[in-house]
Amino acid sequence: MATAAGSVNRALWRVFAFVPLISACGPSPPNAPDTTAAVFVDVTVVPMDSERLLPHQTVVVRDRRIAEIGPAAQVRAPRDARRIDGRGKYLMPGLADMHAHPETKLDLLLYVADGVTTVRTMGSPPDLRPWRADAAANRLLSPSIYTAGAVLDGPTDIYQGAQTVRTPTEAVQSVRQQHADGYDFIKVYNSLSKDVYEAIIAEARRLGMPVAGHVPLSVGLRGALAARQASIEHLRG
């Protein structure tokens, strides 16, 4: 981010959703102002690039993207925008929970209430794809959702609900199916054999899907790092 108070780097801010944006830019009642634009007037911005505050700012949002940030005395709000009085309030980038297991819609609502606007869900039931779609379409008060499919593991009873993958051929089929089903990434687990794990990595890379999860005992930490696994969630054994 830039150091000047009036020129926050908008490209970086676009990574985040603002906590109030979900309600401010969501579906509107009939005859309401145009909700493609919302304006936070005279708010204190917490830019998160350093330990500082930007007081008396006006933030203009169009189509869920920040269009302008600047001193409240200088920024002009679009005439038909929804106005949010920010006096005495703070506006910050939304938080992201990168290892989440939401099970109900209430869980998603609580995330929003706590300022979490993005969650990465790690393959637990229920199937979150319908909620992901509803959140993206403003039909559900929820963070943005990135989700794995069924956890891929070898023959074991450690993880209830995991998909058992015994051979490289099964591994390729499983990755292709999860890709076709629209999941965002693959989650691997402890008991995968080395050849199955390597087949998962290779096919996921071919399809452009990240692989995240545990470190299979058969490959160890060095093997997971050599495979360029996108993230390591736990180290066990």
VOLOKOL-155368 format. One record per residue (C-alpha): residue in three letters; chain; x, y, z. Coordinates in steps of 0.05 Angstrom, whole numbers, plus 5000, padded with zeros to 4 digits. Layout:
 res chain   px   py   pz
 ala     A    X    Y    Z
...
END
This chain:
 res chain   px   py   pz
 met     A 5000 5000 5000
 ala     A 5022 5071 4988
 thr     A 5042 5113 5048
 ala     A 5000 5174 5029
 ala     A 4935 5174 5068
 gly     A 4894 5191 5007
 ser     A 4922 5139 4960
 val     A 4914 5070 4989
 asn     A 4933 5017 4938
 arg     A 4866 4995 4911
 ala     A 4893 4933 4877
 leu     A 4911 4903 4945
 trp     A 4846 4925 4977
 arg     A 4807 4889 4924
 val     A 4831 4823 4955
 phe     A 4788 4839 5015
 ala     A 4714 4849 5027
 phe     A 4695 4900 5079
 val     A 4654 4877 5138
 pro     A 4596 4926 5125
 leu     A 4595 4912 5050
 ile     A 4555 4849 5057
 ser     A 4496 4886 5085
 ala     A 4509 4952 5050
 cys     A 4515 4923 4980
 gly     A 4468 4864 4986
 pro     A 4398 4857 4956
 ser     A 4355 4918 4965
 pro     A 4281 4928 4978
 pro     A 4238 4956 4921
 asn     A 4250 5029 4904
 ala     A 4315 5031 4944
 pro     A 4375 5071 4918
 asp     A 4421 5039 4867
 thr     A 4461 4987 4906
 thr     A 4516 4981 4855
 ala     A 4548 5038 4894
 ala     A 4556 5048 4968
 val     A 4593 5103 5005
 phe     A 4622 5102 5075
 val     A 4624 5175 5095
 asp     A 4673 5205 5145
 val     A 4699 5139 5170
 thr     A 4766 5121 5202
 val     A 4801 5072 5156
 val     A 4847 5018 5184
 pro     A 4892 5004 5123
 met     A 4931 4947 5156
 asp     A 4996 4964 5118
 ser     A 5027 4993 5181
 glu     A 5006 5013 5251
 arg     A 4965 5074 5232
 leu     A 4894 5101 5223
 leu     A 4866 5145 5168
 pro     A 4813 5189 5200
 his     A 4757 5227 5165
 gln     A 4758 5187 5100
 thr     A 4703 5173 5050
 val     A 4705 5105 5015
 val     A 4666 5096 4950
 val     A 4649 5024 4930
 arg     A 4621 5005 4862
 asp     A 4602 4934 4842
 arg     A 4635 4908 4906
 arg     A 4702 4940 4888
 ile     A 4734 5001 4920
 ala     A 4731 5057 4870
 glu     A 4758 5115 4912
 ile     A 4786 5130 4981
 gly     A 4803 5200 5004
 pro     A 4790 5256 5054
 ala     A 4717 5265 5069
 ala     A 4720 5338 5050
 gln     A 4745 5321 4980
 val     A 4711 5257 4957
 arg     A 4642 5266 4926
 ala     A 4593 5210 4935
 pro     A 4554 5186 4874
 arg     A 4485 5216 4877
 asp     A 4446 5151 4880
 ala     A 4494 5112 4923
 arg     A 4474 5081 4989
 arg     A 4506 5124 5043
 ile     A 4533 5095 5108
 asp     A 4550 5145 5162
 gly     A 4619 5127 5186
 arg     A 4628 5180 5239
 gly     A 4657 5148 5302
 lys     A 4666 5081 5266
 tyr     A 4724 5043 5236
 leu     A 4730 5008 5168
 met     A 4780 4953 5157
 pro     A 4794 4897 5107
 gly     A 4755 4834 5120
 leu     A 4791 4777 5156
 ala     A 4803 4709 5125
 asp     A 4798 4642 5162
 met     A 4843 4596 5121
 his     A 4825 4531 5157
 ala     A 4751 4528 5171
 his     A 4699 4473 5184
 pro     A 4631 4508 5182
 glu     A 4573 4461 5190
 thr     A 4512 4506 5191
 lys     A 4489 4572 5162
 leu     A 4492 4600 5232
 asp     A 4567 4587 5231
 leu     A 4572 4629 5168
 leu     A 4532 4685 5200
 leu     A 4578 4685 5261
 tyr     A 4638 4692 5216
 val     A 4609 4754 5185
 ala     A 4591 4782 5254
 asp     A 4664 4774 5274
 gly     A 4691 4808 5212
 val     A 4711 4745 5174
 thr     A 4693 4755 5101
 thr     A 4730 4697 5069
 val     A 4735 4624 5092
 arg     A 4773 4565 5064
 thr     A 4736 4502 5084
 met     A 4776 4439 5091
 gly     A 4731 4384 5063
 ser     A 4683 4371 5121
 pro     A 4610 4354 5110
 pro     A 4563 4384 5091
 asp     A 4574 4398 5017
 leu     A 4585 4474 5017
 arg     A 4579 4486 4942
 pro     A 4506 4509 4946
 trp     A 4524 4557 5002
 arg     A 4584 4581 4962
 ala     A 4538 4597 4904
 asp     A 4487 4631 4948
 ala     A 4540 4673 4982
 ala     A 4569 4695 4914
 ala     A 4500 4715 4891
 asn     A 4482 4754 4954
 arg     A 4428 4704 4972
 leu     A 4462 4684 5037
 leu     A 4495 4726 5091
 ser     A 4562 4691 5090
 pro     A 4636 4700 5077
 ser     A 4662 4683 5009
 ile     A 4674 4608 5009
 tyr     A 4731 4567 4980
 thr     A 4721 4493 4991
 ala     A 4754 4425 4982
 gly     A 4716 4363 4964
 ala     A 4720 4298 5002
 val     A 4787 4287 5037
 leu     A 4831 4239 4998
 asp     A 4864 4187 5042
 gly     A 4890 4116 5040
 pro     A 4856 4055 5073
 thr     A 4846 4078 5144
 asp     A 4792 4094 5195
 ile     A 4826 4157 5220
 tyr     A 4783 4207 5182
 gln     A 4709 4190 5179
 gly     A 4680 4210 5112
 ala     A 4746 4210 5073
 gln     A 4748 4181 5004
 thr     A 4794 4120 5002
 val     A 4845 4122 4945
 arg     A 4887 4059 4937
 thr     A 4921 4065 4869
 pro     A 4949 4120 4824
 thr     A 4892 4107 4775
 glu     A 4840 4118 4829
 ala     A 4878 4181 4849
 val     A 4874 4210 4779
 gln     A 4800 4193 4775
 ser     A 4786 4225 4842
 val     A 4821 4290 4825
 arg     A 4787 4294 4758
 gln     A 4719 4283 4790
 gln     A 4730 4337 4843
 his     A 4753 4385 4789
 ala     A 4691 4369 4747
 asp     A 4647 4378 4809
 gly     A 4673 4449 4817
 tyr     A 4714 4444 4881
 asp     A 4768 4496 4891
 phe     A 4825 4452 4915
 ile     A 4844 4381 4936
 lys     A 4855 4360 5009
 val     A 4903 4303 5023
 tyr     A 4910 4264 5088
 asn     A 4957 4221 5129
 ser     A 4952 4150 5101
 leu     A 4962 4161 5026
 ser     A 5016 4118 4996
 lys     A 5074 4153 4962
 asp     A 5054 4134 4890
 val     A 4982 4154 4902
 tyr     A 5003 4221 4933
 glu     A 5048 4236 4874
 ala     A 4992 4219 4825
 ile     A 4945 4267 4862
 ile     A 4997 4322 4859
 ala     A 5011 4311 4785
 glu     A 4938 4309 4762
 ala     A 4918 4368 4806
 arg     A 4975 4409 4778
 arg     A 4954 4390 4707
 leu     A 4884 4415 4722
 gly     A 4907 4478 4759
 met     A 4880 4456 4827
 pro     A 4920 4470 4890
 val     A 4933 4412 4937
 ala     A 4930 4425 5012
 gly     A 4922 4385 5075
 his     A 4963 4339 5119
 val     A 5032 4310 5106
 pro     A 5023 4237 5086
 leu     A 5068 4193 5129
 ser     A 5094 4159 5067
 val     A 5126 4222 5039
 gly     A 5143 4262 5101
 leu     A 5155 4337 5105
 arg     A 5212 4336 5054
 gly     A 5167 4300 5004
 ala     A 5109 4349 5014
 leu     A 5156 4408 5004
 ala     A 5188 4376 4943
 ala     A 5118 4366 4914
 arg     A 5104 4439 4926
 gln     A 5041 4423 4965
 ala     A 5003 4490 4970
 ser     A 4995 4488 5045
 ile     A 5009 4442 5104
 glu     A 4952 4443 5154
 his     A 4981 4398 5208
 leu     A 5043 4357 5223
 arg     A 5027 4291 5255
 gly     A 5069 4229 5267
END
